[in-house]
Amino acid sequence: REQIKKLKGPSGLPERGFAVPLNIFLFQEIQRMQRIIGIVRTNCSSMIDAIDGTVIMTPELQLDMDAFFDLRVPKRWTHDPSGAEISWLTPNLGKWFTGLTERVTQLSDWLNTGRPKSYWLTGFFNPQGFLTAMRQEVTRQHKKDQWALDDVVLHSEVRSHDKDKIKDAPEEGVNIHGLFIEGARWHLHEGRLEESRPRQAVDVMPVMYLTAVDGKDKKKAGDYGQGPYDCPVYKYPKRNDRYLIFRSLLKTGEQTAMHWKLRGVALLCTPE
């Protein structure tokens, strides 16, 4: 909490600490991560004690042991007793632990060294909350223009490089990385959608820039070739409203938006 109070806000805003929306978001993410780490630590200790015979091997612990044996993630690590998701879903235990270390690294770096040049969107428990906090900050930066949060809309642009080539963080909005595209691929040099390569249904997306703009300033369809493709961005490959994070207008080039819609093109935080 003390370190959060020292964090600065975006360019042009004098606020610090808990007066800044993204700092509040960071605090909430850290709290949720600490809860997950606590659950994992307690569960592993209980399984060790049950193996040693110091505590009774309950049916719940037996299920957790079976999951470990099969390299699956124990259910209590990903869902609470009500069935609600509390962490990230992965196909095996190894990838879950990899996700844990990468998420902890992103949060700790943000807390200790300040805002990153680009955010790994997949590493957040609540990516929708991240985008909402970003919109709030941009709205405050345009206080002189009398922007209202209800009037601003999300605007996205696909960059022509990866996160390693980002020099500085944007003054407004955020850079995000780590997304994948399914059903097509992104042409880096021409900045448009293109047909997938043979036997490659999923491809890596470059850095995306996200910000908030006044609804009146949103780009017109003519700026996107044959009309923009309203591409959904999902948290997991399972496509439903529950995992929908936001929608991005992508340049279609020579093909129409309907062509890519029939291809089922979507952006994913994780391909598995």
C-alpha positions as CSV (number, residue, x, y, z in Angstrom):
1,R,0.0,0.0,0.0
2,E,2.9,2.4,0.8
3,Q,4.5,1.7,-2.5
4,I,1.3,2.3,-4.4
5,K,1.1,5.8,-2.8
6,K,4.4,6.7,-4.3
7,L,3.4,5.8,-7.9
8,K,2.9,8.6,-10.3
9,G,-0.1,9.1,-12.6
10,P,0.0,9.6,-16.4
11,S,1.5,12.6,-18.2
12,G,-0.3,15.9,-17.4
13,L,-2.0,14.7,-14.2
14,P,-0.6,15.8,-10.8
15,E,-2.3,13.0,-8.9
16,R,-0.4,10.2,-7.2
17,G,-1.1,6.9,-5.5
18,F,-4.7,5.9,-5.0
19,A,-6.0,9.0,-6.7
20,V,-4.9,7.5,-10.0
21,P,-7.2,4.8,-11.6
22,L,-4.5,2.5,-12.9
23,N,-2.7,2.6,-9.6
24,I,-5.9,1.4,-7.9
25,F,-6.2,-1.3,-10.6
26,L,-2.6,-2.4,-9.8
27,F,-3.4,-2.7,-6.1
28,Q,-6.5,-4.8,-6.8
29,E,-4.4,-7.1,-9.0
30,I,-1.8,-7.6,-6.4
31,Q,-4.4,-8.4,-3.8
32,R,-5.9,-11.1,-6.0
33,M,-2.4,-12.5,-6.8
34,Q,-1.5,-12.7,-3.1
35,R,-4.8,-14.6,-2.5
36,I,-3.8,-17.2,-5.2
37,I,-0.3,-17.6,-3.9
38,G,-1.8,-18.1,-0.4
39,I,-4.2,-20.8,-1.7
40,V,-1.4,-22.6,-3.6
41,R,1.0,-22.5,-0.6
42,T,-1.6,-23.8,1.9
43,N,-2.8,-26.5,-0.5
44,C,0.8,-27.8,-1.2
45,S,1.6,-27.8,2.5
46,S,-1.6,-29.8,3.3
47,M,-0.7,-32.3,0.6
48,I,2.8,-32.7,2.0
49,D,1.4,-33.2,5.5
50,A,-1.1,-35.8,4.2
51,I,1.6,-37.7,2.5
52,D,3.7,-37.7,5.7
53,G,0.7,-38.8,7.7
54,T,0.5,-35.8,10.0
55,V,-3.0,-34.9,8.8
56,I,-5.9,-37.0,7.4
57,M,-6.0,-37.5,3.6
58,T,-9.4,-36.0,2.8
59,P,-11.2,-36.7,-0.5
60,E,-10.5,-33.1,-1.5
61,L,-6.8,-33.6,-1.0
62,Q,-6.9,-36.9,-2.8
63,L,-8.4,-35.1,-5.8
64,D,-5.6,-32.5,-5.7
65,M,-3.0,-35.3,-5.5
66,D,-4.6,-37.0,-8.5
67,A,-4.5,-33.7,-10.4
68,F,-0.8,-33.4,-9.6
69,F,-0.1,-36.9,-10.8
70,D,-1.8,-36.2,-14.1
71,L,-0.1,-32.8,-14.4
72,R,-3.4,-31.0,-14.2
73,V,-4.2,-27.9,-12.2
74,P,-6.1,-28.6,-9.0
75,K,-9.6,-27.1,-9.2
76,R,-9.3,-25.1,-6.0
77,W,-6.5,-23.1,-7.6
78,T,-8.7,-21.9,-10.5
79,H,-12.2,-21.9,-8.9
80,D,-13.7,-21.0,-5.6
81,P,-16.3,-23.2,-3.8
82,S,-19.1,-21.4,-5.8
83,G,-17.5,-22.3,-9.1
84,A,-16.4,-18.8,-10.0
85,E,-13.0,-18.4,-11.7
86,I,-10.3,-17.0,-9.4
87,S,-7.2,-17.5,-11.6
88,W,-6.2,-18.3,-15.1
89,L,-7.1,-21.5,-17.0
90,T,-4.4,-23.6,-18.7
91,P,-4.3,-27.1,-20.2
92,N,-1.6,-28.4,-17.8
93,L,0.2,-27.6,-14.5
94,G,3.5,-26.5,-16.0
95,K,1.9,-23.7,-18.1
96,W,-0.1,-22.6,-15.0
97,F,3.1,-22.2,-13.0
98,T,4.8,-20.4,-15.9
99,G,1.8,-18.0,-16.0
100,L,2.1,-17.5,-12.3
101,T,5.8,-16.4,-12.4
102,E,5.2,-14.2,-15.5
103,R,2.2,-12.5,-13.8
104,V,4.1,-11.9,-10.6
105,T,7.0,-10.5,-12.5
106,Q,4.8,-8.0,-14.4
107,L,3.1,-6.8,-11.2
108,S,6.3,-6.5,-9.2
109,D,8.1,-4.6,-11.9
110,W,5.2,-2.2,-12.3
111,L,5.1,-1.7,-8.5
112,N,8.9,-1.2,-8.0
113,T,10.0,0.6,-11.2
114,G,6.8,2.4,-12.4
115,R,4.6,2.0,-15.4
116,P,5.9,-0.3,-18.2
117,K,6.2,0.8,-21.8
118,S,3.8,-2.0,-22.7
119,Y,1.4,-4.2,-20.7
120,W,1.0,-7.9,-21.0
121,L,-2.8,-7.9,-21.2
122,T,-3.0,-11.7,-20.7
123,G,-1.4,-11.3,-17.3
124,F,-4.3,-9.5,-15.6
125,F,-7.1,-11.0,-13.7
126,N,-9.5,-8.3,-14.8
127,P,-8.4,-7.0,-18.3
128,Q,-11.8,-5.2,-18.7
129,G,-11.0,-3.2,-15.5
130,F,-7.6,-2.3,-16.9
131,L,-9.2,-0.8,-20.0
132,T,-11.8,1.0,-17.9
133,A,-9.1,2.6,-15.7
134,M,-7.2,3.7,-18.8
135,R,-10.3,5.3,-20.2
136,Q,-10.8,7.2,-16.9
137,E,-7.2,8.5,-17.0
138,V,-7.5,9.7,-20.6
139,T,-10.8,11.4,-19.8
140,R,-9.2,13.3,-16.9
141,Q,-6.3,14.3,-19.2
142,H,-8.9,16.0,-21.4
143,K,-10.7,17.7,-18.6
144,K,-10.2,21.1,-20.4
145,D,-12.0,19.7,-23.4
146,Q,-14.9,18.7,-21.1
147,W,-14.8,15.0,-21.9
148,A,-17.2,12.8,-20.0
149,L,-16.4,9.1,-19.3
150,D,-19.8,8.1,-20.8
151,D,-19.0,9.8,-24.1
152,V,-15.5,8.4,-24.7
153,V,-15.0,5.1,-26.6
154,L,-12.0,2.8,-26.9
155,H,-9.8,3.3,-29.9
156,S,-7.1,0.8,-30.9
157,E,-4.2,0.9,-33.4
158,V,-1.9,-2.0,-34.4
159,R,1.7,-1.0,-34.4
160,S,4.3,-2.3,-36.9
161,H,6.7,-3.6,-34.3
162,D,7.0,-5.8,-31.2
163,K,7.4,-4.7,-27.6
164,D,11.2,-4.8,-27.6
165,K,11.3,-1.9,-30.1
166,I,9.1,0.4,-28.0
167,K,11.2,3.4,-26.9
168,D,8.8,5.2,-24.5
169,A,5.4,4.8,-23.0
170,P,2.7,6.9,-24.7
171,E,1.6,10.1,-23.0
172,E,-2.1,9.0,-23.4
173,G,-3.4,5.5,-23.4
174,V,-1.3,2.3,-23.2
175,N,0.6,-0.2,-25.3
176,I,-0.4,-3.9,-24.9
177,H,1.3,-7.0,-26.2
178,G,1.0,-10.8,-26.1
179,L,-2.2,-11.1,-28.3
180,F,-2.7,-13.8,-30.9
181,I,-4.8,-13.7,-34.0
182,E,-6.9,-16.7,-35.1
183,G,-8.4,-17.2,-38.6
184,A,-6.0,-14.8,-40.3
185,R,-2.7,-13.1,-39.8
186,W,-1.5,-9.5,-39.6
187,H,0.5,-8.0,-42.5
188,L,3.1,-5.9,-40.6
189,H,4.3,-3.7,-43.5
190,E,0.9,-2.9,-45.0
191,G,-1.0,-2.9,-41.6
192,R,-3.9,-5.0,-42.6
193,L,-5.5,-8.5,-42.3
194,E,-4.2,-11.2,-44.6
195,E,-5.0,-14.9,-45.1
196,S,-3.4,-17.3,-42.7
197,R,-0.3,-19.3,-43.7
198,P,-0.9,-23.0,-44.6
199,R,-1.3,-25.1,-41.5
200,Q,-1.1,-22.1,-39.2
201,A,-4.4,-21.2,-37.7
202,V,-3.0,-18.9,-35.0
203,D,-0.3,-16.2,-35.4
204,V,1.3,-13.6,-33.1
205,M,0.1,-10.0,-33.2
206,P,2.4,-7.0,-32.8
207,V,2.0,-4.4,-30.2
208,M,-1.4,-2.6,-30.0
209,Y,-1.9,0.9,-28.9
210,L,-5.1,1.5,-26.9
211,T,-6.6,4.9,-25.9
212,A,-9.9,6.6,-25.4
213,V,-11.3,9.2,-27.9
214,D,-14.4,11.2,-28.0
215,G,-17.1,9.3,-29.8
216,K,-17.4,12.0,-32.4
217,D,-13.7,11.6,-33.3
218,K,-13.9,7.9,-34.1
219,K,-12.4,7.0,-37.4
220,K,-14.7,6.6,-40.4
221,A,-15.1,3.4,-42.3
222,G,-13.2,4.7,-45.3
223,D,-9.9,4.8,-43.3
224,Y,-9.9,1.0,-43.0
225,G,-10.0,-0.1,-46.7
226,Q,-13.2,-2.1,-47.5
227,G,-14.6,-1.0,-44.2
228,P,-13.2,-2.0,-40.8
229,Y,-13.6,-5.5,-39.4
230,D,-15.0,-5.3,-35.9
231,C,-12.7,-7.9,-34.4
232,P,-13.5,-9.3,-30.9
233,V,-10.7,-9.8,-28.4
234,Y,-11.2,-12.9,-26.1
235,K,-9.5,-13.9,-23.0
236,Y,-9.6,-17.6,-24.0
237,P,-10.2,-19.5,-27.3
238,K,-13.6,-20.4,-26.0
239,R,-15.6,-17.6,-27.6
240,N,-18.5,-16.2,-25.5
241,D,-19.6,-12.9,-23.9
242,R,-18.0,-14.1,-20.6
243,Y,-14.5,-14.0,-22.0
244,L,-15.0,-11.0,-24.4
245,I,-12.6,-8.2,-23.4
246,F,-13.1,-5.5,-26.1
247,R,-13.5,-5.1,-29.8
248,S,-11.0,-3.6,-32.2
249,L,-11.5,-2.2,-35.6
250,L,-8.9,-3.8,-38.0
251,K,-8.0,-2.7,-41.5
252,T,-9.3,-5.2,-44.0
253,G,-7.4,-4.2,-47.2
254,E,-8.9,-5.6,-50.4
255,Q,-11.2,-8.0,-48.7
256,T,-14.5,-7.0,-47.1
257,A,-15.3,-7.2,-43.4
258,M,-17.8,-9.9,-44.1
259,H,-15.0,-12.1,-45.6
260,W,-13.1,-12.0,-42.3
261,K,-16.3,-12.5,-40.3
262,L,-17.0,-15.7,-42.1
263,R,-13.4,-16.7,-41.4
264,G,-14.1,-16.3,-37.8
265,V,-11.2,-14.0,-37.2
266,A,-10.6,-13.1,-33.6
267,L,-7.8,-11.9,-31.3
268,L,-7.0,-14.1,-28.3
269,C,-5.0,-13.5,-25.1
270,T,-3.9,-17.1,-25.2
271,P,-4.1,-19.7,-28.0
272,E,-4.7,-22.6,-25.6
